[in-house]
Amino acid sequence: MNASTSALESNPIWTSDSRRLIYVAENGTTSELHRYDFAASSDTTLTSGARDYSASLAPNGESVAFFRGGRELCVVSMAKENATRCIAK
């Protein structure tokens, strides 16, 4: 979704309104979650600086659960950028 990087993009998840897409962008040894908004043609980085993968969108669409580094289960808010909370190790 982000044409300005050479990151490998995978694991797309549509939001329930089909206006946004959550996906993983891998670049070297890191991977981060992104949200692409088709209506606004904008890409937002939801997480950064780690190895984040296996995203799952909450039924209410307000947060995304994901694994970080194979050791933590984390949740990021869709409303606040980089508002990540890791809840299990």
N, CA, C and O atoms as CSV, one atom per row, in Angstrom:
chain,resi,resn,atom,element,x,y,z
A,1,MET,N,N,0.805,-1.182,0.000
A,1,MET,CA,C,0.000,0.000,0.000
A,1,MET,C,C,0.860,1.263,0.000
A,1,MET,O,O,0.446,2.304,-0.509
A,2,ASN,N,N,2.035,1.163,0.564
A,2,ASN,CA,C,2.891,2.332,0.647
A,2,ASN,C,C,3.910,2.268,-0.490
A,2,ASN,O,O,4.916,1.566,-0.382
A,3,ALA,N,N,3.663,2.977,-1.548
A,3,ALA,CA,C,4.516,2.928,-2.735
A,3,ALA,C,C,5.869,3.591,-2.531
A,3,ALA,O,O,6.752,3.443,-3.375
A,4,SER,N,N,6.056,4.312,-1.443
A,4,SER,CA,C,7.306,5.033,-1.224
A,4,SER,C,C,8.364,4.196,-0.515
A,4,SER,O,O,9.474,4.681,-0.296
A,5,THR,N,N,8.055,2.951,-0.150
A,5,THR,CA,C,9.038,2.109,0.513
A,5,THR,C,C,9.224,0.818,-0.264
A,5,THR,O,O,8.433,0.476,-1.143
A,6,SER,N,N,10.308,0.103,0.087
A,6,SER,CA,C,10.560,-1.194,-0.534
A,6,SER,C,C,10.147,-2.322,0.403
A,6,SER,O,O,10.554,-3.467,0.208
A,7,ALA,N,N,9.348,-2.015,1.413
A,7,ALA,CA,C,8.918,-3.009,2.388
A,7,ALA,C,C,8.027,-4.068,1.738
A,7,ALA,O,O,7.247,-3.774,0.833
A,8,LEU,N,N,8.161,-5.292,2.215
A,8,LEU,CA,C,7.283,-6.374,1.803
A,8,LEU,C,C,5.989,-6.235,2.592
A,8,LEU,O,O,6.019,-6.203,3.822
A,9,GLU,N,N,4.870,-6.153,1.914
A,9,GLU,CA,C,3.577,-5.937,2.570
A,9,GLU,C,C,2.763,-7.219,2.491
A,9,GLU,O,O,2.653,-7.838,1.433
A,10,SER,N,N,2.181,-7.617,3.652
A,10,SER,CA,C,1.458,-8.881,3.702
A,10,SER,C,C,0.351,-8.854,4.753
A,10,SER,O,O,0.183,-7.871,5.474
A,11,ASN,N,N,-0.395,-9.948,4.823
A,11,ASN,CA,C,-1.442,-10.175,5.828
A,11,ASN,C,C,-2.480,-9.063,5.890
A,11,ASN,O,O,-2.694,-8.488,6.957
A,12,PRO,N,N,-3.125,-8.746,4.780
A,12,PRO,CA,C,-4.130,-7.671,4.793
A,12,PRO,C,C,-5.400,-8.071,5.541
A,12,PRO,O,O,-5.848,-9.215,5.456
A,13,ILE,N,N,-5.970,-7.126,6.266
A,13,ILE,CA,C,-7.234,-7.314,6.984
A,13,ILE,C,C,-8.107,-6.106,6.688
A,13,ILE,O,O,-7.707,-4.971,6.950
A,14,TRP,N,N,-9.291,-6.338,6.147
A,14,TRP,CA,C,-10.232,-5.253,5.880
A,14,TRP,C,C,-10.975,-4.879,7.156
A,14,TRP,O,O,-11.312,-5.752,7.957
A,15,THR,N,N,-11.232,-3.591,7.350
A,15,THR,CA,C,-12.113,-3.162,8.432
A,15,THR,C,C,-13.547,-3.456,8.009
A,15,THR,O,O,-13.817,-3.666,6.826
A,16,SER,N,N,-14.464,-3.472,8.969
A,16,SER,CA,C,-15.850,-3.857,8.663
A,16,SER,C,C,-16.539,-2.909,7.683
A,16,SER,O,O,-17.468,-3.317,6.986
A,17,ASP,N,N,-16.100,-1.654,7.618
A,17,ASP,CA,C,-16.707,-0.707,6.674
A,17,ASP,C,C,-16.051,-0.754,5.291
A,17,ASP,O,O,-16.469,-0.037,4.382
A,18,SER,N,N,-15.031,-1.592,5.131
A,18,SER,CA,C,-14.299,-1.772,3.865
A,18,SER,C,C,-13.646,-0.488,3.354
A,18,SER,O,O,-13.366,-0.371,2.161
A,19,ARG,N,N,-13.405,0.460,4.232
A,19,ARG,CA,C,-12.738,1.706,3.833
A,19,ARG,C,C,-11.254,1.706,4.195
A,19,ARG,O,O,-10.474,2.481,3.641
A,20,ARG,N,N,-10.866,0.832,5.131
A,20,ARG,CA,C,-9.478,0.794,5.586
A,20,ARG,C,C,-8.951,-0.640,5.558
A,20,ARG,O,O,-9.705,-1.609,5.652
A,21,LEU,N,N,-7.638,-0.737,5.426
A,21,LEU,CA,C,-6.965,-2.018,5.369
A,21,LEU,C,C,-5.813,-1.996,6.369
A,21,LEU,O,O,-5.009,-1.064,6.374
A,22,ILE,N,N,-5.733,-3.013,7.209
A,22,ILE,CA,C,-4.614,-3.168,8.134
A,22,ILE,C,C,-3.669,-4.177,7.487
A,22,ILE,O,O,-4.120,-5.196,6.963
A,23,TYR,N,N,-2.366,-3.907,7.517
A,23,TYR,CA,C,-1.418,-4.839,6.923
A,23,TYR,C,C,-0.071,-4.756,7.621
A,23,TYR,O,O,0.203,-3.805,8.352
A,24,VAL,N,N,0.775,-5.768,7.390
A,24,VAL,CA,C,2.123,-5.836,7.947
A,24,VAL,C,C,3.105,-5.402,6.865
A,24,VAL,O,O,3.035,-5.871,5.729
A,25,ALA,N,N,4.022,-4.501,7.225
A,25,ALA,CA,C,5.089,-4.072,6.318
A,25,ALA,C,C,6.421,-4.548,6.904
A,25,ALA,O,O,6.819,-4.113,7.984
A,26,GLU,N,N,7.107,-5.445,6.182
A,26,GLU,CA,C,8.392,-5.975,6.633
A,26,GLU,C,C,9.512,-5.272,5.896
A,26,GLU,O,O,9.477,-5.118,4.675
A,27,ASN,N,N,10.512,-4.847,6.665
A,27,ASN,CA,C,11.658,-4.164,6.089
A,27,ASN,C,C,12.903,-4.624,6.836
A,27,ASN,O,O,13.197,-4.128,7.923
A,28,GLY,N,N,13.632,-5.570,6.255
A,28,GLY,CA,C,14.820,-6.085,6.922
A,28,GLY,C,C,14.455,-6.925,8.135
A,28,GLY,O,O,13.751,-7.927,8.014
A,29,THR,N,N,14.934,-6.516,9.303
A,29,THR,CA,C,14.699,-7.286,10.521
A,29,THR,C,C,13.492,-6.801,11.315
A,29,THR,O,O,13.196,-7.350,12.376
A,30,THR,N,N,12.800,-5.798,10.831
A,30,THR,CA,C,11.628,-5.294,11.546
A,30,THR,C,C,10.370,-5.458,10.699
A,30,THR,O,O,10.426,-5.571,9.474
A,31,SER,N,N,9.253,-5.467,11.382
A,31,SER,CA,C,7.962,-5.428,10.692
A,31,SER,C,C,7.026,-4.609,11.558
A,31,SER,O,O,7.093,-4.651,12.787
A,32,GLU,N,N,6.167,-3.876,10.912
A,32,GLU,CA,C,5.267,-2.986,11.643
A,32,GLU,C,C,3.884,-3.046,11.019
A,32,GLU,O,O,3.721,-3.445,9.866
A,33,LEU,N,N,2.890,-2.644,11.804
A,33,LEU,CA,C,1.519,-2.636,11.322
A,33,LEU,C,C,1.182,-1.264,10.749
A,33,LEU,O,O,1.578,-0.233,11.291
A,34,HIS,N,N,0.453,-1.274,9.657
A,34,HIS,CA,C,0.013,-0.049,8.996
A,34,HIS,C,C,-1.491,-0.101,8.771
A,34,HIS,O,O,-2.097,-1.172,8.735
A,35,ARG,N,N,-2.077,1.084,8.622
A,35,ARG,CA,C,-3.489,1.207,8.253
A,35,ARG,C,C,-3.549,2.089,7.007
A,35,ARG,O,O,-3.051,3.214,7.006
A,36,TYR,N,N,-4.164,1.564,5.949
A,36,TYR,CA,C,-4.345,2.352,4.739
A,36,TYR,C,C,-5.809,2.748,4.640
A,36,TYR,O,O,-6.694,1.893,4.690
A,37,ASP,N,N,-6.064,4.038,4.500
A,37,ASP,CA,C,-7.419,4.572,4.376
A,37,ASP,C,C,-7.655,4.910,2.907
A,37,ASP,O,O,-7.045,5.833,2.368
A,38,PHE,N,N,-8.543,4.155,2.266
A,38,PHE,CA,C,-8.796,4.352,0.835
A,38,PHE,C,C,-9.511,5.666,0.548
A,38,PHE,O,O,-9.246,6.296,-0.476
A,39,ALA,N,N,-10.408,6.090,1.427
A,39,ALA,CA,C,-11.144,7.344,1.209
A,39,ALA,C,C,-10.203,8.543,1.243
A,39,ALA,O,O,-10.355,9.480,0.459
A,40,ALA,N,N,-9.234,8.510,2.150
A,40,ALA,CA,C,-8.290,9.628,2.299
A,40,ALA,C,C,-6.985,9.409,1.538
A,40,ALA,O,O,-6.137,10.301,1.493
A,41,SER,N,N,-6.818,8.231,0.942
A,41,SER,CA,C,-5.564,7.860,0.269
A,41,SER,C,C,-4.363,8.103,1.177
A,41,SER,O,O,-3.365,8.694,0.762
A,42,SER,N,N,-4.473,7.635,2.431
A,42,SER,CA,C,-3.383,7.863,3.381
A,42,SER,C,C,-2.979,6.578,4.087
A,42,SER,O,O,-3.805,5.708,4.364
A,43,ASP,N,N,-1.689,6.487,4.369
A,43,ASP,CA,C,-1.125,5.348,5.068
A,43,ASP,C,C,-0.639,5.811,6.440
A,43,ASP,O,O,0.088,6.799,6.540
A,44,THR,N,N,-1.036,5.101,7.495
A,44,THR,CA,C,-0.644,5.447,8.858
A,44,THR,C,C,0.099,4.280,9.473
A,44,THR,O,O,-0.374,3.145,9.417
A,45,THR,N,N,1.265,4.543,10.062
A,45,THR,CA,C,2.001,3.519,10.788
A,45,THR,C,C,1.380,3.372,12.165
A,45,THR,O,O,1.331,4.334,12.932
A,46,LEU,N,N,0.903,2.165,12.487
A,46,LEU,CA,C,0.288,1.917,13.792
A,46,LEU,C,C,1.315,1.482,14.833
A,46,LEU,O,O,1.186,1.828,16.007
A,47,THR,N,N,2.342,0.722,14.415
A,47,THR,CA,C,3.410,0.285,15.321
A,47,THR,C,C,4.735,0.469,14.613
A,47,THR,O,O,4.780,0.557,13.386
A,48,SER,N,N,5.823,0.529,15.380
A,48,SER,CA,C,7.135,0.671,14.750
A,48,SER,C,C,8.242,0.183,15.671
A,48,SER,O,O,8.075,0.094,16.887
A,49,GLY,N,N,9.389,-0.136,15.050
A,49,GLY,CA,C,10.587,-0.478,15.795
A,49,GLY,C,C,10.625,-1.873,16.375
A,49,GLY,O,O,11.445,-2.141,17.254
A,50,ALA,N,N,9.781,-2.762,15.925
A,50,ALA,CA,C,9.749,-4.110,16.477
A,50,ALA,C,C,9.456,-5.117,15.376
A,50,ALA,O,O,9.427,-4.770,14.195
A,51,ARG,N,N,9.245,-6.339,15.761
A,51,ARG,CA,C,8.861,-7.403,14.832
A,51,ARG,C,C,7.413,-7.748,15.124
A,51,ARG,O,O,7.135,-8.671,15.891
A,52,ASP,N,N,6.484,-7.010,14.517
A,52,ASP,CA,C,5.050,-7.146,14.766
A,52,ASP,C,C,4.399,-7.916,13.626
A,52,ASP,O,O,4.664,-7.644,12.455
A,53,TYR,N,N,3.544,-8.879,13.969
A,53,TYR,CA,C,2.917,-9.709,12.940
A,53,TYR,C,C,1.633,-10.348,13.469
A,53,TYR,O,O,1.284,-10.173,14.636
A,54,SER,N,N,0.937,-11.084,12.613
A,54,SER,CA,C,-0.302,-11.812,12.943
A,54,SER,C,C,-1.367,-10.914,13.552
A,54,SER,O,O,-1.869,-11.183,14.644
A,55,ALA,N,N,-1.700,-9.865,12.853
A,55,ALA,CA,C,-2.705,-8.917,13.346
A,55,ALA,C,C,-4.106,-9.497,13.248
A,55,ALA,O,O,-4.426,-10.269,12.344
A,56,SER,N,N,-4.935,-9.095,14.216
A,56,SER,CA,C,-6.346,-9.485,14.229
A,56,SER,C,C,-7.164,-8.291,14.704
A,56,SER,O,O,-6.929,-7.760,15.789
A,57,LEU,N,N,-8.114,-7.878,13.894
A,57,LEU,CA,C,-8.926,-6.708,14.190
A,57,LEU,C,C,-10.032,-7.065,15.183
A,57,LEU,O,O,-10.710,-8.079,15.014
A,58,ALA,N,N,-10.221,-6.237,16.219
A,58,ALA,CA,C,-11.291,-6.450,17.191
A,58,ALA,C,C,-12.643,-6.332,16.493
A,58,ALA,O,O,-12.770,-5.569,15.535
A,59,PRO,N,N,-13.654,-7.070,16.951
A,59,PRO,CA,C,-14.980,-7.008,16.317
A,59,PRO,C,C,-15.566,-5.592,16.234
A,59,PRO,O,O,-16.286,-5.273,15.288
A,60,ASN,N,N,-15.257,-4.740,17.229
A,60,ASN,CA,C,-15.778,-3.365,17.201
A,60,ASN,C,C,-14.923,-2.444,16.338
A,60,ASN,O,O,-15.284,-1.283,16.143
A,61,GLY,N,N,-13.794,-2.933,15.814
A,61,GLY,CA,C,-12.937,-2.158,14.932
A,61,GLY,C,C,-12.101,-1.093,15.612
A,61,GLY,O,O,-11.462,-0.289,14.933
A,62,GLU,N,N,-12.088,-1.067,16.934
A,62,GLU,CA,C,-11.378,-0.014,17.665
A,62,GLU,C,C,-9.930,-0.346,17.992
A,62,GLU,O,O,-9.164,0.547,18.354
A,63,SER,N,N,-9.537,-1.613,17.872
A,63,SER,CA,C,-8.161,-1.990,18.196
A,63,SER,C,C,-7.737,-3.191,17.372
A,63,SER,O,O,-8.558,-3.890,16.777
A,64,VAL,N,N,-6.416,-3.410,17.356
A,64,VAL,CA,C,-5.825,-4.532,16.632
A,64,VAL,C,C,-4.918,-5.279,17.606
A,64,VAL,O,O,-4.040,-4.674,18.220
A,65,ALA,N,N,-5.122,-6.586,17.750
A,65,ALA,CA,C,-4.236,-7.431,18.553
A,65,ALA,C,C,-3.187,-8.014,17.616
A,65,ALA,O,O,-3.471,-8.283,16.449
A,66,PHE,N,N,-1.968,-8.210,18.130
A,66,PHE,CA,C,-0.892,-8.747,17.301
A,66,PHE,C,C,0.208,-9.320,18.188
A,66,PHE,O,O,0.257,-9.053,19.389
A,67,PHE,N,N,1.085,-10.108,17.583
A,67,PHE,CA,C,2.253,-10.629,18.290
A,67,PHE,C,C,3.444,-9.728,18.021
A,67,PHE,O,O,3.610,-9.205,16.919
A,68,ARG,N,N,4.272,-9.555,19.044
A,68,ARG,CA,C,5.489,-8.756,18.923
A,68,ARG,C,C,6.680,-9.636,19.273
A,68,ARG,O,O,6.807,-10.135,20.391
A,69,GLY,N,N,7.551,-9.810,18.280
A,69,GLY,CA,C,8.786,-10.544,18.508
A,69,GLY,C,C,8.615,-11.993,18.912
A,69,GLY,O,O,9.556,-12.596,19.428
A,70,GLY,N,N,7.455,-12.565,18.696
A,70,GLY,CA,C,7.235,-13.949,19.054
A,70,GLY,C,C,7.143,-14.194,20.546
A,70,GLY,O,O,7.088,-15.343,20.985
A,71,ARG,N,N,7.125,-13.111,21.340
A,71,ARG,CA,C,7.136,-13.259,22.793
A,71,ARG,C,C,6.014,-12.527,23.506
A,71,ARG,O,O,5.709,-12.831,24.659
A,72,GLU,N,N,5.398,-11.568,22.834
A,72,GLU,CA,C,4.390,-10.748,23.493
A,72,GLU,C,C,3.110,-10.680,22.667
A,72,GLU,O,O,3.141,-10.698,21.436
A,73,LEU,N,N,1.988,-10.603,23.371
A,73,LEU,CA,C,0.707,-10.325,22.750
A,73,LEU,C,C,0.389,-8.870,23.053
A,73,LEU,O,O,0.346,-8.471,24.217
A,74,CYS,N,N,0.168,-8.083,22.022
A,74,CYS,CA,C,-0.025,-6.642,22.185
A,74,CYS,C,C,-1.318,-6.192,21.522
A,74,CYS,O,O,-1.893,-6.899,20.695
A,75,VAL,N,N,-1.759,-4.999,21.903
A,75,VAL,CA,C,-2.952,-4.385,21.331
A,75,VAL,C,C,-2.621,-2.936,21.002
A,75,VAL,O,O,-1.998,-2.239,21.802
A,76,VAL,N,N,-3.037,-2.485,19.825
A,76,VAL,CA,C,-2.857,-1.089,19.435
A,76,VAL,C,C,-4.225,-0.495,19.126
A,76,VAL,O,O,-5.079,-1.141,18.518
A,77,SER,N,N,-4.412,0.742,19.556
A,77,SER,CA,C,-5.659,1.459,19.310
A,77,SER,C,C,-5.698,1.945,17.869
A,77,SER,O,O,-4.684,2.392,17.333
A,78,MET,N,N,-6.852,1.860,17.249
A,78,MET,CA,C,-7.008,2.390,15.891
A,78,MET,C,C,-7.177,3.910,15.916
A,78,MET,O,O,-6.957,4.574,14.904
A,79,ALA,N,N,-7.564,4.459,17.066
A,79,ALA,CA,C,-7.818,5.896,17.167
A,79,ALA,C,C,-6.556,6.688,17.480
A,79,ALA,O,O,-6.442,7.846,17.078
A,80,LYS,N,N,-5.607,6.085,18.190
A,80,LYS,CA,C,-4.396,6.799,18.604
A,80,LYS,C,C,-3.181,6.118,17.985
A,80,LYS,O,O,-2.956,4.927,18.203
A,81,GLU,N,N,-2.404,6.863,17.221
A,81,GLU,CA,C,-1.210,6.311,16.603
A,81,GLU,C,C,-0.201,5.913,17.673
A,81,GLU,O,O,0.014,6.636,18.646
A,82,ASN,N,N,0.421,4.733,17.472
A,82,ASN,CA,C,1.449,4.210,18.362
A,82,ASN,C,C,0.997,4.085,19.819
A,82,ASN,O,O,1.831,4.154,20.722
A,83,ALA,N,N,-0.286,3.906,20.064
A,83,ALA,CA,C,-0.807,3.665,21.420
A,83,ALA,C,C,-0.865,2.155,21.629
A,83,ALA,O,O,-1.938,1.552,21.599
A,84,THR,N,N,0.313,1.550,21.842
A,84,THR,CA,C,0.425,0.107,21.956
A,84,THR,C,C,0.530,-0.315,23.407
A,84,THR,O,O,1.230,0.303,24.209
A,85,ARG,N,N,-0.185,-1.386,23.720
A,85,ARG,CA,C,-0.151,-1.934,25.078
A,85,ARG,C,C,0.091,-3.439,24.931
A,85,ARG,O,O,-0.683,-4.136,24.274
A,86,CYS,N,N,1.167,-3.933,25.544
A,86,CYS,CA,C,1.450,-5.358,25.511
A,86,CYS,C,C,0.864,-5.987,26.761
A,86,CYS,O,O,1.127,-5.533,27.875
A,87,ILE,N,N,0.063,-7.040,26.572
A,87,ILE,CA,C,-0.713,-7.576,27.686
A,87,ILE,C,C,-0.278,-8.958,28.139
A,87,ILE,O,O,-0.766,-9.432,29.165
A,88,ALA,N,N,0.609,-9.618,27.430
A,88,ALA,CA,C,1.061,-10.942,27.840
A,88,ALA,C,C,2.450,-11.212,27.284
A,88,ALA,O,O,2.785,-10.792,26.177
A,89,LYS,N,N,3.253,-11.920,28.069
A,89,LYS,CA,C,4.586,-12.331,27.627
A,89,LYS,C,C,4.695,-13.823,27.694
A,89,LYS,O,O,5.741,-14.381,27.364
